[in-house]
Amino acid sequence: MALSKCKECKKEVSSEAKACPHCGVSSPVPKKGGCLVLIVLVGVITFLISRCGENDAKEKKQACDAGDKACISEKYKREAWNLCKPIIERSAKFDYEFTDNWLDGGFTRYVVQDDQTIRYYGDKVKFANGFNAKTPMTYLCHYDIKAKKITDFSISQGRIN
């Protein structure tokens, strides 16, 4: 129970009081519900903005030219990362730590092999050994565009040069 000032007479009143004992006004201490409204509003705005980004991404997926390898790579990068990341995590014998931020997507390089396969490379993870010393690792994921799956995976110690 905290003491606050009455909104009418400005004298100290319990924050739980239904009426001010000095002036009799009901609900002398304003309730703090404004933060909840603000949080809900920010959540709605964030949701709407993310939906706009999804529509832009869908339009971008359809706009790639057949010979534009950078566009093709970006088009499937998120899908490939969502499939490759769990494989990387399962490859760790002990603990692991991703060093990318959530916007990066984990891959730093790519090679579009043909109209069906993209090889994505990355080095945004560190594996811990039994003594918890972390070592940077390089991973390679072969993503099959038509099957929408990872067809091959390899991981090795070191960084991409």
Sequence and secondary structure as in RCSB ss.txt:
>XXXX:A:sequence
MALSKCKECKKEVSSEAKACPHCGVSSPVPKKGGCLVLIVLVGVITFLISRCGENDAKEKKQACDAGDKACISEK
YKREAWNLCKPIIERSAKFDYEFTDNWLDGGFTRYVVQDDQTIRYYGDKVKFANGFNAKTPMTYLCHYDIKAKKI
TDFSISQGRIN
>XXXX:A:secstr
  EEE TTT  EEETT SB TTT  BS S    HHHHHHHHHHHHHHHHHHHHHHHHHHHHHT  TT HHHHHHH
HHHHHHHHHHHHHHHH SS EEE S TTT S  EEEE SSSEEEEEEEEEEEE TT  EEEEEEEEEEETTTTEE
EEEEEEES   
